[in-house]
Amino acid sequence: MATVELRFSALPEHVRTARLVAAAVARRAGVDEAVLDEVRLAVGEACSRAVGLHRNGGVSAPVKVLLIEEEKQFSIEVGDEIPHAAPGEELAAGGDGGVETGEDEMGLAVISGLVDDVEVSAGEHGGSIRMRWPTTPPATYLG
């Protein structure tokens, strides 16, 4: 299993770089060319979401992106360091659930529309979005 780790300051201008790196590593891992635009868009959305959460939450920690190449799949995990309330705790706190907003939910909906295999997790130490795509092994030349 090969992993590339990318960390960047929570600035919107770094999202483009994350998209470009993700697409390049996905291509090398064997993700179908026809899906690379979806990879770029999904990573851009996930990174923009994390940047927004960090900026709105006043967190100076970098956004973390893991690009994981496995035998038959390629995964990208975008992590934030924003504490998220456990299910049901939002209402008990009497607020809006912290940094979760309608815009955040829209971003998650966009990602879910682009990627068939998405896993969203959140806890007191931060959250992550893990996206997976199937890969095909490179063709071998038998000439």
LINJO-V776542 format. One record per backbone hydrogen bond with DSSP energy under -1.0 kcal/mol. CO is the residue of the C=O (numbers start at 1). NH is the residue of the N-H. Records with the same first field share a line. If there is no record, write none. Layout:
CO = NH + NH
This chain:
2 = 69
4 = 67
6 = 65
8 = 63
9 = 11
11 = 14
12 = 15
14 = 18
15 = 19
16 = 20
17 = 21
18 = 22
19 = 23
20 = 24
21 = 25
22 = 26
23 = 27
24 = 28
25 = 29
26 = 31
30 = 136
32 = 35
35 = 39
36 = 40
37 = 41
38 = 42
39 = 43
40 = 44
41 = 45
42 = 46
43 = 47
44 = 48
45 = 49
46 = 50
47 = 51
48 = 52
49 = 53
50 = 54
51 = 55
52 = 56
53 = 57
54 = 59
63 = 8
64 = 79
65 = 6
66 = 77
67 = 4
68 = 75
69 = 2
72 = 135
73 = 70
74 = 133
75 = 68
76 = 131
77 = 66
78 = 129
79 = 64
86 = 89
88 = 92
89 = 93
90 = 95
91 = 94
101 = 105
102 = 106
103 = 107
104 = 108
105 = 109
106 = 110
107 = 111
108 = 112
109 = 113
110 = 114
111 = 115
117 = 132
119 = 130
121 = 128
123 = 84 + 126
126 = 123
127 = 80
128 = 121
129 = 78
130 = 119
131 = 76
133 = 74
